[in-house]
């Protein structure tokens, strides 16, 4: 259990590298856990996963993803 939580923390931290504020990280944490739990952080994989589930994300997380996705 501790290892799993560490993995989630690491993934959220990787998202944090993209998202600039604690509020942005918090806006997507539950979405990450729901849709992207098995995604290995790094190389933009977390943002890519969230983008693939964009229509299912909370409005707050959608804003974060839009702000951190090029183009």
DSSP file (Angstrom, degrees, kcal/mol; ACC not computed):
  #  RESIDUE AA STRUCTURE BP1 BP2  ACC     N-H-->O    O-->H-N    N-H-->O    O-->H-N    TCO  KAPPA ALPHA  PHI   PSI    X-CA   Y-CA   Z-CA
    1    1 A X     >        0   0    0      0, 0.0     4,-2.4     0, 0.0     5,-0.2   0.000 360.0 360.0 360.0 -42.5    0.0    0.0    0.0
    2    2 A X  H  >  +     0   0    0      1,-0.2     4,-2.0     2,-0.2     5,-0.1   0.887 360.0  50.6 -63.2 -38.8    2.8    2.4    0.9
    3    3 A X  H  > S+     0   0    0      2,-0.2     4,-2.2     1,-0.2    -1,-0.2   0.905 109.3  51.4 -65.1 -41.6    4.5    1.7   -2.5
    4    4 A X  H  > S+     0   0    0      1,-0.2     4,-2.1     2,-0.2    -2,-0.2   0.922 110.5  48.0 -62.1 -44.3    1.2    2.4   -4.3
    5    5 A X  H  X S+     0   0    0     -4,-2.4     4,-2.6     1,-0.2    -1,-0.2   0.874 109.5  53.5 -65.3 -35.7    0.8    5.7   -2.5
    6    6 A X  H  X S+     0   0    0     -4,-2.0     4,-2.6     2,-0.2    -1,-0.2   0.893 107.7  51.5 -64.0 -38.9    4.4    6.6   -3.3
    7    7 A X  H  X S+     0   0    0     -4,-2.2     4,-2.4     2,-0.2    -2,-0.2   0.905 110.5  47.6 -63.7 -42.3    3.7    5.9   -7.0
    8    8 A X  H  X S+     0   0    0     -4,-2.1     4,-2.7     2,-0.2     5,-0.2   0.921 111.9  50.6 -64.5 -43.7    0.6    8.2   -6.9
    9    9 A X  H  X S+     0   0    0     -4,-2.6     4,-2.3     1,-0.2    -2,-0.2   0.919 110.8  48.8 -60.2 -43.4    2.6   10.9   -5.2
   10   10 A X  H  X S+     0   0    0     -4,-2.6     4,-2.1     2,-0.2    -1,-0.2   0.915 111.4  49.6 -63.1 -43.3    5.4   10.6   -7.8
   11   11 A X  H  X S+     0   0    0     -4,-2.4     4,-2.2     1,-0.2    -2,-0.2   0.911 111.2  48.6 -62.9 -42.4    2.9   10.8  -10.6
   12   12 A X  H  X S+     0   0    0     -4,-2.7     4,-2.0     1,-0.2    -1,-0.2   0.878 109.7  53.4 -65.9 -35.8    1.2   13.8   -9.1
   13   13 A X  H  X S+     0   0    0     -4,-2.3     4,-1.2     2,-0.2    -2,-0.2   0.873 106.8  51.7 -65.6 -36.2    4.7   15.4   -8.7
   14   14 A X  H  X S+     0   0    0     -4,-2.1     4,-0.8     1,-0.2     3,-0.4   0.905 109.5  49.3 -66.0 -40.1    5.4   14.8  -12.4
   15   15 A X  H >X S+     0   0    0     -4,-2.2     4,-3.6     1,-0.2     3,-1.1   0.880 104.3  61.3 -62.7 -35.9    2.1   16.5  -13.2
   16   16 A X  H 3< S+     0   0    0     -4,-2.0    -1,-0.2     1,-0.3    -2,-0.2   0.825  94.0  61.7 -61.3 -30.9    3.3   19.3  -10.8
   17   17 A X  H 3< S+     0   0    0     -4,-1.2    -1,-0.3    -3,-0.4    -2,-0.2   0.828 114.5  35.2 -64.0 -29.2    6.3   19.8  -13.1
   18   18 A X  H << S+     0   0    0     -3,-1.1     2,-0.4    -4,-0.8    -2,-0.2   0.885 112.7  63.4 -86.6 -48.2    3.7   20.7  -15.8
   19   19 A X  S  < S-     0   0    0     -4,-3.6    -1,-0.1     1,-0.1     6,-0.1  -0.656  73.0-153.5 -83.0 132.2    1.2   22.4  -13.6
   20   20 A X        +     0   0    0     -2,-0.4     2,-0.3     4,-0.0    -1,-0.1   0.676  66.1  46.0 -85.9 -18.3    2.6   25.5  -12.0
   21   21 A X  S  > S-     0   0    0      1,-0.1     4,-2.1     0, 0.0     5,-0.2  -0.852  76.8-119.2-127.5 160.9    0.6   25.9   -8.8
   22   22 A X  H  > S+     0   0    0     -2,-0.3     4,-2.8     1,-0.2     5,-0.2   0.863 115.9  57.9 -61.2 -35.8   -0.7   23.7   -5.9
   23   23 A X  H  > S+     0   0    0      1,-0.2     4,-1.9     2,-0.2    -1,-0.2   0.887 105.7  48.9 -63.3 -38.6   -4.2   24.6   -6.9
   24   24 A X  H  > S+     0   0    0      2,-0.2     4,-1.0     1,-0.2    -2,-0.2   0.922 112.2  48.0 -66.7 -43.8   -3.6   23.2  -10.4
   25   25 A X  H >X S+     0   0    0     -4,-2.1     4,-1.1     1,-0.2     3,-0.9   0.937 112.7  48.9 -60.5 -45.8   -2.1   20.0   -9.0
   26   26 A X  H 3X S+     0   0    0     -4,-2.8     4,-0.6     1,-0.2     3,-0.4   0.856 103.8  60.8 -63.1 -35.6   -5.0   19.6   -6.6
   27   27 A X  H 3< S+     0   0    0     -4,-1.9    34,-0.4     1,-0.2    -1,-0.2   0.783 115.4  32.9 -62.9 -27.1   -7.5   20.2   -9.5
   28   28 A X  H <X S+     0   0    0     -4,-1.0     4,-2.8    -3,-0.9    -1,-0.2   0.492  90.6  92.8-109.6  -5.3   -6.3   17.1  -11.3
   29   29 A X  H  X S+     0   0    0     -4,-1.1     4,-2.4    -3,-0.4     5,-0.2   0.936  91.4  42.6 -59.4 -50.2   -5.2   14.7   -8.5
   30   30 A X  H  X S+     0   0    0     -4,-0.6     4,-1.9     1,-0.2    -1,-0.2   0.872 114.5  52.5 -64.9 -36.2   -8.6   12.8   -8.3
   31   31 A X  H  > S+     0   0    0     -4,-0.2     4,-2.8     2,-0.2     5,-0.5   0.913 109.2  49.6 -64.4 -42.8   -8.8   12.8  -12.1
   32   32 A X  H  X S+     0   0    0     -4,-2.8     4,-2.5     1,-0.2    -2,-0.2   0.943 111.4  48.5 -59.9 -48.2   -5.3   11.3  -12.3
   33   33 A X  H  < S+     0   0    0     -4,-2.4     4,-0.3    -5,-0.2    -1,-0.2   0.843 116.7  43.5 -63.0 -33.5   -6.2    8.6   -9.8
   34   34 A X  H  < S+     0   0    0     -4,-1.9    -2,-0.2    -5,-0.2    -1,-0.2   0.915 130.8  16.9 -78.0 -44.9   -9.4    7.7  -11.6
   35   35 A X  H  < S+     0   0    0     -4,-2.8    -3,-0.2    -5,-0.2    -2,-0.2   0.695 133.4  30.7-105.8 -22.9   -8.3    7.7  -15.2
   36   36 A X    ><  +     0   0    0     -4,-2.5     3,-2.1    -5,-0.5    -3,-0.2   0.107  68.9 128.7-130.2  22.1   -4.5    7.4  -15.2
   37   37 A X  T 3  S+     0   0    0     -4,-0.3    -1,-0.1     1,-0.3    -4,-0.1   0.823  79.5  45.1 -52.7 -39.3   -3.5    5.5  -12.1
   38   38 A X  T 3  S+     0   0    0     -3,-0.1     2,-0.4     2,-0.1    -1,-0.3   0.414  85.6 116.1 -88.1   3.2   -1.3    3.0  -14.0
   39   39 A X    <   -     0   0    0     -3,-2.1     2,-0.5    -7,-0.2    -3,-0.1  -0.578  65.7-131.0 -77.7 128.5    0.5    5.6  -16.1
   40   40 A X        -     0   0    0     -2,-0.4     5,-0.2     1,-0.1     6,-0.1  -0.674  28.9-119.8 -78.2 124.9    4.2    5.8  -15.4
   41   41 A X        +     0   0    0     -2,-0.5     2,-0.1   -34,-0.2   -30,-0.1  -0.228  68.5  64.0 -64.4 153.5    5.1    9.5  -14.9
   42   42 A X  S >  S+     0   0    0    -31,-0.1     3,-1.5     0, 0.0     4,-0.1  -0.108  74.0  52.1 113.3 151.4    7.6   11.1  -17.2
   43   43 A X  T 3  S-     0   0    0      1,-0.3    -2,-0.0     2,-0.1     0, 0.0   0.701 124.4 -67.9  65.5  20.5    7.8   12.0  -20.9
   44   44 A X  T 3> S+     0   0    0    -30,-0.1     4,-2.4     3,-0.0    -1,-0.3   0.602  97.7 133.6  78.8  10.4    4.5   13.8  -20.8
   45   45 A X  H <>  +     0   0    0     -3,-1.5     4,-2.5     2,-0.2     5,-0.2   0.851  68.1  51.9 -65.7 -35.1    2.6   10.6  -20.2
   46   46 A X  H  > S+     0   0    0      2,-0.2     4,-2.7     1,-0.2     5,-0.2   0.955 112.8  43.8 -67.0 -49.1    0.4   11.9  -17.4
   47   47 A X  H  > S+     0   0    0      1,-0.2     4,-2.5     2,-0.2    -2,-0.2   0.900 113.6  52.7 -62.0 -39.6   -0.7   15.0  -19.4
   48   48 A X  H  X S+     0   0    0     -4,-2.4     4,-2.1     2,-0.2    -1,-0.2   0.926 110.3  47.4 -61.3 -44.7   -1.3   12.7  -22.5
   49   49 A X  H  X S+     0   0    0     -4,-2.5     4,-1.1     1,-0.2    -2,-0.2   0.935 112.4  48.4 -62.7 -46.3   -3.5   10.4  -20.4
   50   50 A X  H  < S+     0   0    0     -4,-2.7     3,-0.4     1,-0.2    -1,-0.2   0.888 109.9  53.4 -61.8 -37.2   -5.5   13.2  -19.0
   51   51 A X  H >< S+     0   0    0     -4,-2.5     3,-1.6     1,-0.2    -1,-0.2   0.893 104.2  55.4 -62.9 -39.6   -5.9   14.6  -22.5
   52   52 A X  H 3< S+     0   0    0     -4,-2.1    -1,-0.2     1,-0.3    -2,-0.2   0.759 115.4  38.9 -64.6 -24.3   -7.2   11.3  -23.7
   53   53 A X  T >X S+     0   0    0     -4,-1.1     3,-2.1    -3,-0.4     4,-0.8   0.085  80.5 128.8-108.2  20.4   -9.9   11.5  -21.0
   54   54 A X  G X4  +     0   0    0     -3,-1.6     3,-1.3     1,-0.3    -1,-0.1   0.840  68.6  52.0 -49.8 -47.1  -10.4   15.2  -21.4
   55   55 A X  G 34 S+     0   0    0      1,-0.3    -1,-0.3    -4,-0.2    -2,-0.1   0.688 110.8  50.3 -67.7 -16.2  -14.2   15.1  -21.8
   56   56 A X  G <4 S+     0   0    0     -3,-2.1    -1,-0.3     2,-0.1    -2,-0.2   0.540  91.2 101.0 -96.3  -9.4  -14.5   13.0  -18.5
   57   57 A X  S << S-     0   0    0     -3,-1.3   -29,-0.1    -4,-0.8     2,-0.1  -0.300  83.1 -97.3 -74.9 158.2  -12.3   15.4  -16.4
   58   58 A X     >  -     0   0    0    -31,-0.2     4,-2.5     1,-0.1     5,-0.2  -0.391  37.5-111.2 -65.7 153.3  -13.6   17.9  -14.0
   59   59 A X  H  > S+     0   0    0      1,-0.2     4,-1.7     2,-0.2     5,-0.1   0.866 118.8  54.8 -55.7 -36.7  -13.9   21.4  -15.4
   60   60 A X  H  > S+     0   0    0      1,-0.2     4,-1.4     2,-0.2    -1,-0.2   0.916 110.2  44.5 -64.6 -42.8  -11.1   22.5  -13.1
   61   61 A X  H  > S+     0   0    0    -34,-0.4     4,-2.8     1,-0.2     5,-0.2   0.863 107.0  60.1 -71.0 -35.1   -8.7   19.8  -14.4
   62   62 A X  H  X S+     0   0    0     -4,-2.5     4,-2.6     1,-0.2    -1,-0.2   0.905 104.2  51.1 -56.9 -40.9   -9.8   20.5  -18.0
   63   63 A X  H  X S+     0   0    0     -4,-1.7     4,-2.2     2,-0.2    -1,-0.2   0.906 110.4  48.5 -62.6 -42.0   -8.5   24.1  -17.5
   64   64 A X  H  X S+     0   0    0     -4,-1.4     4,-1.2     2,-0.2    -2,-0.2   0.926 112.1  48.4 -64.4 -45.3   -5.1   22.8  -16.2
   65   65 A X  H >< S+     0   0    0     -4,-2.8     3,-0.6     1,-0.2     4,-0.3   0.931 111.8  49.5 -62.6 -45.5   -4.7   20.3  -19.0
   66   66 A X  H >< S+     0   0    0     -4,-2.6     3,-1.0     1,-0.2    -1,-0.2   0.914 111.1  50.1 -58.7 -42.7   -5.5   23.1  -21.6
   67   67 A X  H 3< S+     0   0    0     -4,-2.2    -1,-0.2     1,-0.2    -2,-0.2   0.714 116.2  41.9 -69.9 -19.7   -3.0   25.4  -20.0
   68   68 A X  T << S+     0   0    0     -4,-1.2     2,-0.5    -3,-0.6    -1,-0.2   0.196  95.9  87.6-115.0  14.9   -0.3   22.7  -20.0
   69   69 A X  S <  S-     0   0    0     -3,-1.0    -4,-0.0    -4,-0.3     2,-0.0  -0.968  77.5-124.2-116.0 124.1   -0.9   21.2  -23.5
   70   70 A X              0   0    0     -2,-0.5    -2,-0.1     1,-0.2    -3,-0.0  -0.316 360.0 360.0 -64.8 147.1    0.9   22.8  -26.4
   71   71 A X              0   0    0     -2,-0.0    -1,-0.2     0, 0.0    -5,-0.0   0.436 360.0 360.0  82.1 360.0   -1.1   24.0  -29.4
